Amino acid sequence: MENNDRKEKRTNRILFLATVIPAILAVLAFFGLGTFKDVRNALFGVKEEDIAEEMPGTDTGVGHTYEVIDHNDETLLVNRTIAESAGAEVVYDVEDALGRECGAALKLSEWGGISYATYYIGGQYSRFTGILTAPEDTDSDVSYLFYAAVNNDPDQKVWTIDMSRSLKPTEIDIDLTGCDYVTFVARMPESGIIYTTGALITEGKFE
């Protein structure tokens, strides 16, 4: 009987703390002593780097500092609707071929062909920036072509690079002045060898 009483008291104490502590944090935050998260961090010694993984976003490439994504921000590549594509998708919390952790990214990946994503921008933006690497599932270190073309014309290439699985994070900076469409393309070379090519674009943003 004594053991049961102890267990009941312990259970009641846990329930009490579970109810009271969040209420105290909320009151402190309400009276301007910081946000709920600030008060929690101060009371329990939580560091921002310890909770970085709680925050969906993009990897800056230095350590694992993630930025919160505003899903209403249409200047972010991952928030825009893809007008036309093949082997393209928006992915979250993915690693590239070098083991670099990414937050949200446009992924192009296709076995034995071309992967691409076309976006309609209607002349609203003059610049696009982002970070390019290879996806983790890229087959080999054979070189292939990545490029950006505008206005639905593959001959109007505005940015090109020969890349491979071992490509280090590379900055993309494209002039889009007067452009209605921009297309990102990863294309296997005409070598007769069939394998998976692709690209990861993180931190993509229209300006």
Backbone as CSV, one residue per row, in Angstrom:
resi,resn,N_x,N_y,N_z,CA_x,CA_y,CA_z,C_x,C_y,C_z
1,MET,0.826,-1.203,0.000,0.000,0.000,0.000,0.864,1.257,0.000
2,GLU,1.948,1.209,0.795,2.846,2.362,0.884,3.475,2.670,-0.467
3,ASN,3.876,1.622,-1.206,4.478,1.816,-2.526,3.485,2.435,-3.490
4,ASN,2.223,2.010,-3.403,1.186,2.564,-4.275,0.970,4.046,-3.992
5,ASP,1.000,4.393,-2.682,0.841,5.805,-2.306,1.975,6.646,-2.875
6,ARG,3.206,6.125,-2.808,4.357,6.857,-3.344,4.235,7.058,-4.847
7,LYS,3.810,5.972,-5.529,3.655,6.067,-6.976,2.590,7.092,-7.349
8,GLU,1.495,7.110,-6.571,0.418,8.053,-6.855,0.880,9.484,-6.635
9,LYS,1.642,9.702,-5.540,2.153,11.046,-5.257,3.117,11.500,-6.352
10,ARG,3.981,10.559,-6.803,4.941,10.895,-7.854,4.222,11.249,-9.149
11,THR,3.172,10.474,-9.467,2.388,10.732,-10.677,1.700,12.087,-10.607
12,ASN,1.122,12.390,-9.433,0.448,13.682,-9.261,1.428,14.841,-9.375
13,ARG,2.653,14.641,-8.830,3.667,15.691,-8.900,4.074,15.961,-10.350
14,ILE,4.236,14.884,-11.133,4.612,15.036,-12.541,3.519,15.758,-13.316
15,LEU,2.252,15.375,-13.060,1.135,16.024,-13.738,1.041,17.494,-13.367
16,PHE,1.317,17.803,-12.101,1.277,19.186,-11.640,2.335,20.024,-12.359
17,LEU,3.567,19.498,-12.419,4.648,20.225,-13.076,4.370,20.393,-14.566
18,ALA,3.825,19.344,-15.167,3.536,19.399,-16.602,2.490,20.453,-16.913
19,THR,1.616,20.737,-15.946,0.570,21.738,-16.145,1.046,23.138,-15.795
20,VAL,1.774,23.255,-14.683,2.147,24.566,-14.152,3.281,25.226,-14.939
21,ILE,4.311,24.452,-15.290,5.475,25.054,-15.950,5.107,25.742,-17.262
22,PRO,4.349,25.091,-18.173,3.965,25.809,-19.396,3.157,27.064,-19.112
23,ALA,2.307,27.020,-18.054,1.508,28.191,-17.711,2.399,29.335,-17.248
24,ILE,3.421,29.023,-16.439,4.362,30.050,-15.974,5.113,30.656,-17.152
25,LEU,5.572,29.813,-18.058,6.291,30.304,-19.239,5.415,31.228,-20.061
26,ALA,4.151,30.866,-20.219,3.237,31.680,-21.005,2.994,33.036,-20.347
27,VAL,2.848,33.054,-19.017,2.624,34.307,-18.280,3.836,35.219,-18.398
28,LEU,5.032,34.655,-18.220,6.256,35.454,-18.336,6.378,36.052,-19.727
29,ALA,6.061,35.268,-20.736,6.133,35.766,-22.100,5.107,36.862,-22.327
30,PHE,3.896,36.687,-21.754,2.821,37.664,-21.915,3.215,39.022,-21.351
31,PHE,3.929,39.048,-20.233,4.313,40.301,-19.586,5.628,40.868,-20.119
32,GLY,6.024,40.426,-21.302,7.158,41.044,-21.967,8.514,40.586,-21.505
33,LEU,8.581,39.454,-20.848,9.864,38.944,-20.378,10.533,38.047,-21.405
34,GLY,10.046,38.134,-22.616,10.624,37.341,-23.695,9.567,36.464,-24.329
35,THR,9.882,35.920,-25.475,8.971,34.990,-26.115,8.937,33.698,-25.321
36,PHE,7.957,32.878,-25.602,7.869,31.569,-24.941,9.174,30.813,-25.093
37,LYS,9.752,30.850,-26.324,11.001,30.129,-26.590,12.163,30.735,-25.802
38,ASP,12.190,32.094,-25.691,13.275,32.749,-24.949,13.252,32.349,-23.479
39,VAL,12.056,32.372,-22.903,11.926,32.013,-21.484,12.290,30.554,-21.274
40,ARG,11.808,29.694,-22.162,12.157,28.269,-22.062,13.659,28.076,-22.109
41,ASN,14.314,28.745,-23.052,15.757,28.591,-23.209,16.504,29.064,-21.981
42,ALA,16.029,30.197,-21.388,16.707,30.751,-20.209,16.541,29.850,-18.990
43,LEU,15.322,29.328,-18.798,15.059,28.506,-17.615,15.749,27.153,-17.673
44,PHE,15.788,26.569,-18.866,16.290,25.210,-18.981,17.648,25.114,-19.655
45,GLY,18.257,26.275,-19.952,19.597,26.264,-20.511,19.677,25.700,-21.915
46,VAL,18.596,25.847,-22.694,18.595,25.332,-24.061,19.299,26.327,-24.974
47,LYS,20.201,25.835,-25.806,20.917,26.677,-26.750,20.279,26.574,-28.125
48,GLU,20.344,27.678,-28.893,19.724,27.684,-30.212,20.288,26.599,-31.116
49,GLU,21.614,26.344,-31.005,22.194,25.331,-31.875,21.681,23.943,-31.546
50,ASP,21.191,23.761,-30.286,20.661,22.463,-29.886,19.291,22.201,-30.496
51,ILE,18.578,23.278,-30.881,17.242,23.098,-31.433,17.182,23.471,-32.900
52,ALA,18.345,23.596,-33.549,18.364,23.966,-34.959,17.586,22.982,-35.804
53,GLU,17.653,21.693,-35.427,16.986,20.684,-36.231,15.473,20.792,-36.138
54,GLU,14.952,21.574,-35.149,13.511,21.747,-35.057,12.998,22.662,-36.155
55,MET,13.882,23.432,-36.781,13.476,24.490,-37.673,13.708,24.089,-39.119
56,PRO,12.630,23.850,-39.896,12.826,23.520,-41.296,13.387,24.721,-42.030
57,GLY,14.309,24.481,-42.955,14.874,25.592,-43.675,16.046,25.162,-44.501
58,THR,16.986,26.032,-44.739,18.096,25.722,-45.611,19.409,25.727,-44.851
59,ASP,20.298,24.885,-45.289,21.614,24.798,-44.682,22.493,25.880,-45.284
60,THR,23.138,26.684,-44.456,23.984,27.744,-44.972,25.291,27.199,-45.521
61,GLY,25.594,25.927,-45.255,26.846,25.348,-45.722,27.951,25.480,-44.681
62,VAL,27.712,26.237,-43.613,28.683,26.380,-42.535,28.053,25.805,-41.279
63,GLY,28.497,24.622,-40.881,27.869,23.956,-39.753,26.465,23.521,-40.132
64,HIS,25.538,23.674,-39.213,24.155,23.293,-39.481,23.223,24.401,-39.005
65,THR,23.429,25.617,-39.474,22.583,26.737,-39.113,21.450,26.824,-40.119
66,TYR,20.224,26.588,-39.667,19.080,26.559,-40.562,18.282,27.849,-40.454
67,GLU,17.774,28.296,-41.591,16.916,29.461,-41.632,15.471,29.002,-41.745
68,VAL,14.594,29.680,-41.032,13.184,29.347,-41.112,12.645,29.788,-42.461
69,ILE,11.867,28.919,-43.113,11.309,29.237,-44.420,9.932,29.862,-44.252
70,ASP,9.738,31.001,-44.883,8.425,31.621,-44.957,7.724,31.038,-46.174
71,HIS,6.753,30.177,-45.959,6.109,29.479,-47.067,5.206,30.379,-47.889
72,ASN,5.043,31.631,-47.462,4.268,32.597,-48.238,5.156,33.486,-49.097
73,ASP,6.457,33.329,-48.987,7.404,34.156,-49.727,7.611,33.576,-51.123
74,GLU,6.988,34.197,-52.126,7.058,33.682,-53.480,8.390,33.969,-54.165
75,THR,9.268,34.721,-53.507,10.598,34.926,-54.090,11.487,33.705,-53.869
76,LEU,11.105,32.801,-52.967,11.883,31.596,-52.704,11.547,30.530,-53.742
77,LEU,12.568,29.946,-54.317,12.374,28.952,-55.371,11.475,27.804,-54.916
78,VAL,11.668,27.330,-53.696,10.918,26.160,-53.222,9.439,26.451,-53.016
79,ASN,9.051,27.722,-52.999,7.650,28.079,-52.813,6.907,28.305,-54.127
80,ARG,7.639,28.396,-55.217,6.997,28.718,-56.491,6.483,27.458,-57.189
81,THR,5.412,27.640,-57.940,4.826,26.531,-58.689,5.665,26.237,-59.928
82,ILE,5.978,24.961,-60.122,6.714,24.549,-61.317,5.728,24.476,-62.480
83,ALA,6.022,25.209,-63.566,5.121,25.256,-64.709,5.199,23.984,-65.540
84,GLU,6.401,23.452,-65.681,6.604,22.227,-66.462,7.872,21.557,-65.957
85,SER,7.881,20.221,-65.958,9.057,19.555,-65.395,9.155,18.110,-65.831
86,ALA,10.330,17.543,-65.597,10.579,16.102,-65.727,11.650,15.753,-64.717
87,GLY,11.363,14.804,-63.845,12.330,14.411,-62.821,12.654,15.513,-61.838
88,ALA,11.677,16.383,-61.535,11.915,17.519,-60.632,10.938,17.486,-59.470
89,GLU,11.413,17.865,-58.296,10.557,17.950,-57.110,11.227,18.824,-56.063
90,VAL,10.404,19.374,-55.168,10.921,20.095,-54.012,11.079,19.093,-52.883
91,VAL,12.254,19.074,-52.254,12.541,18.128,-51.189,12.955,18.880,-49.926
92,TYR,12.829,18.206,-48.791,13.164,18.808,-47.500,14.094,17.878,-46.714
93,ASP,15.011,18.502,-45.969,15.910,17.751,-45.082,16.598,16.613,-45.829
94,VAL,17.287,16.967,-46.887,17.954,15.990,-47.741,19.458,16.248,-47.712
95,GLU,20.228,15.219,-48.011,21.680,15.371,-48.111,22.098,15.373,-49.574
96,ASP,23.153,16.150,-49.881,23.677,16.096,-51.236,24.734,15.000,-51.334
97,ALA,25.366,14.887,-52.492,26.314,13.799,-52.740,27.551,13.879,-51.849
98,LEU,27.834,15.049,-51.299,28.990,15.224,-50.429,28.632,15.037,-48.947
99,GLY,27.370,14.705,-48.676,26.942,14.526,-47.290,26.551,15.816,-46.619
100,ARG,26.458,16.901,-47.378,26.069,18.203,-46.840,24.565,18.213,-46.590
101,GLU,24.156,18.562,-45.379,22.741,18.593,-45.043,22.094,19.845,-45.602
102,CYS,21.001,19.645,-46.313,20.263,20.758,-46.908,18.890,20.839,-46.252
103,GLY,18.313,21.995,-46.269,16.962,22.137,-45.763,15.985,21.868,-46.893
104,ALA,15.453,22.924,-47.494,14.553,22.784,-48.635,15.343,23.027,-49.911
105,ALA,15.019,22.255,-50.949,15.778,22.366,-52.194,14.925,21.933,-53.376
106,LEU,15.269,22.462,-54.547,14.749,21.915,-55.795,15.683,20.790,-56.202
107,LYS,15.130,19.604,-56.397,15.940,18.456,-56.804,15.587,18.050,-58.226
108,LEU,16.612,17.959,-59.070,16.479,17.398,-60.408,17.197,16.061,-60.405
109,SER,16.534,15.006,-60.869,17.165,13.695,-60.888,16.465,12.815,-61.911
110,GLU,17.245,12.251,-62.840,16.665,11.421,-63.891,17.689,10.393,-64.341
111,TRP,17.231,9.168,-64.513,18.107,8.117,-64.998,18.067,8.092,-66.517
112,GLY,19.226,8.258,-67.135,19.351,8.107,-68.574,18.704,9.188,-69.415
113,GLY,18.655,10.416,-68.940,18.031,11.441,-69.765,18.235,12.841,-69.232
114,ILE,17.179,13.653,-69.375,17.218,15.055,-68.979,16.196,15.287,-67.864
115,SER,16.607,15.978,-66.840,15.674,16.432,-65.808,15.650,17.951,-65.839
116,TYR,14.464,18.525,-65.642,14.373,19.987,-65.718,13.154,20.487,-64.960
117,ALA,13.175,21.780,-64.654,12.041,22.454,-64.024,11.946,23.850,-64.619
118,THR,10.769,24.193,-65.134,10.527,25.505,-65.721,9.611,26.316,-64.811
119,TYR,9.975,27.568,-64.593,9.189,28.476,-63.756,8.748,29.682,-64.569
120,TYR,7.494,30.073,-64.371,7.001,31.311,-64.975,7.225,32.449,-63.990
121,ILE,7.936,33.489,-64.417,8.213,34.628,-63.534,7.651,35.933,-64.094
122,GLY,7.186,35.914,-65.347,6.458,37.050,-65.911,7.184,38.372,-65.892
123,GLY,8.517,38.347,-65.999,9.287,39.587,-66.023,9.335,40.326,-64.705
124,GLN,8.927,39.656,-63.614,8.872,40.336,-62.312,10.231,40.461,-61.634
125,TYR,11.187,39.617,-62.032,12.463,39.572,-61.321,13.628,39.806,-62.273
126,SER,14.694,40.343,-61.731,15.873,40.633,-62.546,17.063,39.750,-62.202
127,ARG,16.911,38.924,-61.155,18.064,38.142,-60.708,17.599,36.876,-59.991
128,PHE,18.402,35.818,-60.133,18.195,34.602,-59.344,19.526,34.182,-58.751
129,THR,19.506,33.812,-57.467,20.709,33.312,-56.804,20.381,32.012,-56.082
130,GLY,21.383,31.173,-55.906,21.203,29.913,-55.205,22.520,29.181,-55.073
131,ILE,22.477,27.999,-54.464,23.652,27.148,-54.289,23.396,25.821,-54.994
132,LEU,24.341,25.424,-55.845,24.205,24.197,-56.632,25.137,23.114,-56.120
133,THR,24.592,21.910,-55.919,25.379,20.706,-55.650,24.693,19.537,-56.359
134,ALA,25.281,18.349,-56.251,24.691,17.151,-56.858,23.873,16.395,-55.815
135,PRO,22.774,15.772,-56.231,21.985,14.958,-55.293,22.757,13.719,-54.843
136,GLU,22.348,13.183,-53.721,23.019,12.005,-53.169,22.919,10.791,-54.096
137,ASP,21.824,10.699,-54.870,21.627,9.530,-55.721,22.246,9.658,-57.109
138,THR,23.079,10.686,-57.320,23.812,10.779,-58.587,24.748,9.574,-58.692
139,ASP,24.715,8.890,-59.828,25.371,7.588,-59.948,26.887,7.609,-59.789
140,SER,27.544,8.468,-60.543,29.002,8.376,-60.596,29.612,9.759,-60.701
141,ASP,30.923,9.787,-60.827,31.617,11.062,-60.914,31.854,11.472,-62.368
142,VAL,31.088,10.888,-63.298,31.180,11.280,-64.704,30.595,12.677,-64.869
143,SER,31.247,13.499,-65.666,30.819,14.881,-65.856,29.555,14.962,-66.707
144,TYR,28.665,15.883,-66.347,27.467,16.147,-67.150,27.154,17.636,-67.062
145,LEU,26.158,18.068,-67.847,25.885,19.494,-67.991,24.687,19.924,-67.155
146,PHE,24.867,21.050,-66.451,23.759,21.751,-65.816,23.698,23.145,-66.412
147,TYR,22.491,23.593,-66.732,22.388,24.963,-67.238,21.035,25.564,-66.904
148,ALA,20.969,26.875,-66.980,19.718,27.618,-66.853,19.479,28.318,-68.176
149,ALA,18.261,28.178,-68.700,17.876,28.826,-69.946,16.633,29.671,-69.694
150,VAL,16.394,30.657,-70.542,15.264,31.562,-70.326,14.307,31.537,-71.511
151,ASN,13.065,31.953,-71.209,12.022,32.144,-72.213,11.739,30.897,-73.045
152,ASN,11.797,29.731,-72.383,11.477,28.454,-73.038,12.321,28.189,-74.282
153,ASP,13.511,28.704,-74.307,14.409,28.513,-75.448,15.719,27.907,-74.958
154,PRO,15.983,26.618,-75.228,17.219,25.987,-74.744,18.485,26.618,-75.306
155,ASP,18.351,27.391,-76.376,19.523,28.070,-76.929,19.857,29.347,-76.174
156,GLN,18.913,29.817,-75.356,19.166,31.026,-74.557,19.686,30.636,-73.169
157,LYS,20.824,30.007,-73.158,21.444,29.610,-71.885,22.085,30.831,-71.239
158,VAL,21.757,31.072,-69.982,22.299,32.231,-69.272,23.273,31.823,-68.169
159,TRP,23.360,30.506,-67.891,24.305,30.023,-66.864,24.545,28.544,-67.119
160,THR,25.801,28.148,-67.237,26.120,26.738,-67.495,27.312,26.302,-66.648
161,ILE,27.360,24.996,-66.376,28.508,24.433,-65.663,28.579,22.936,-65.955
162,ASP,29.777,22.431,-66.141,29.990,20.984,-66.188,30.145,20.519,-64.747
163,MET,29.270,19.632,-64.321,29.282,19.220,-62.925,29.344,17.706,-62.824
164,SER,29.531,17.230,-61.608,29.567,15.800,-61.329,29.172,15.600,-59.870
165,ARG,29.203,14.355,-59.450,28.846,14.022,-58.063,29.727,14.748,-57.052
166,SER,30.959,15.021,-57.416,31.905,15.626,-56.473,31.894,17.156,-56.495
167,LEU,30.933,17.759,-57.201,30.872,19.221,-57.256,30.722,19.816,-55.861
168,LYS,31.589,20.758,-55.517,31.472,21.468,-54.251,30.364,22.519,-54.374
169,PRO,29.777,22.944,-53.251,28.712,23.947,-53.319,29.147,25.151,-54.160
170,THR,28.362,25.438,-55.189,28.708,26.467,-56.176,27.591,27.499,-56.250
171,GLU,27.956,28.757,-56.193,26.964,29.828,-56.241,26.428,30.018,-57.654
172,ILE,25.114,30.105,-57.750,24.447,30.447,-58.997,24.028,31.914,-58.909
173,ASP,24.301,32.673,-59.952,23.892,34.077,-59.998,23.510,34.390,-61.446
174,ILE,22.218,34.580,-61.683,21.705,34.690,-63.041,20.980,36.014,-63.237
175,ASP,21.250,36.668,-64.357,20.531,37.886,-64.745,19.242,37.470,-65.459
176,LEU,18.100,37.849,-64.897,16.804,37.489,-65.470,16.028,38.700,-65.976
177,THR,16.699,39.792,-66.190,16.028,41.017,-66.627,15.211,40.775,-67.899
178,GLY,13.918,41.089,-67.848,13.061,40.968,-69.015,12.632,39.559,-69.362
179,CYS,12.879,38.595,-68.496,12.561,37.190,-68.800,11.197,36.797,-68.225
180,ASP,10.459,36.001,-69.007,9.170,35.492,-68.548,9.281,34.099,-67.948
181,TYR,10.248,33.314,-68.431,10.441,31.950,-67.954,11.921,31.696,-67.673
182,VAL,12.172,30.825,-66.703,13.532,30.332,-66.482,13.441,28.820,-66.261
183,THR,14.356,28.091,-66.881,14.370,26.634,-66.795,15.722,26.159,-66.302
184,PHE,15.699,25.287,-65.293,16.923,24.672,-64.772,16.994,23.244,-65.320
185,VAL,18.153,22.883,-65.887,18.278,21.617,-66.601,19.543,20.870,-66.181
186,ALA,19.416,19.563,-65.936,20.570,18.664,-65.774,20.475,17.644,-66.903
187,ARG,21.520,17.539,-67.719,21.448,16.713,-68.921,22.627,15.759,-69.015
188,MET,22.319,14.501,-69.231,23.351,13.499,-69.418,24.025,13.712,-70.767
189,PRO,25.355,13.617,-70.842,26.046,13.788,-72.121,25.743,12.638,-73.078
190,GLU,25.904,12.879,-74.356,25.641,11.853,-75.367,26.872,10.959,-75.523
191,SER,27.130,10.159,-74.488,28.329,9.321,-74.467,28.013,7.848,-74.652
192,GLY,26.733,7.511,-74.638,26.339,6.117,-74.743,26.273,5.421,-73.401
193,ILE,26.764,6.071,-72.345,26.707,5.513,-70.991,25.456,6.054,-70.306
194,ILE,24.658,5.160,-69.755,23.411,5.568,-69.109,23.592,5.550,-67.590
195,TYR,23.299,6.655,-66.958,23.389,6.753,-65.507,22.488,7.885,-65.035
196,THR,22.407,8.073,-63.730,21.548,9.102,-63.151,22.311,10.409,-62.993
197,THR,21.744,11.464,-63.531,22.304,12.801,-63.351,21.297,13.634,-62.567
198,GLY,21.734,14.763,-62.071,20.792,15.602,-61.347,21.444,16.818,-60.731
199,ALA,20.641,17.557,-59.986,21.127,18.765,-59.340,20.270,19.063,-58.120
200,LEU,20.887,19.695,-57.120,20.182,20.228,-55.962,20.427,21.730,-55.931
201,ILE,19.358,22.511,-55.907,19.489,23.955,-55.768,18.908,24.340,-54.413
202,THR,19.762,24.787,-53.524,19.332,25.262,-52.208,19.463,26.769,-52.147
203,GLU,18.734,27.375,-51.204,18.767,28.818,-50.982,18.409,29.588,-52.246
204,GLY,17.617,28.951,-53.131,17.222,29.626,-54.374,16.268,30.779,-54.103
205,LYS,16.568,31.924,-54.722,15.764,33.127,-54.458,15.741,34.038,-55.687
206,PHE,14.550,34.552,-55.998,14.374,35.534,-57.066,14.415,36.928,-56.458
207,GLU,15.051,37.836,-57.185,15.135,39.217,-56.692,14.709,40.191,-57.766
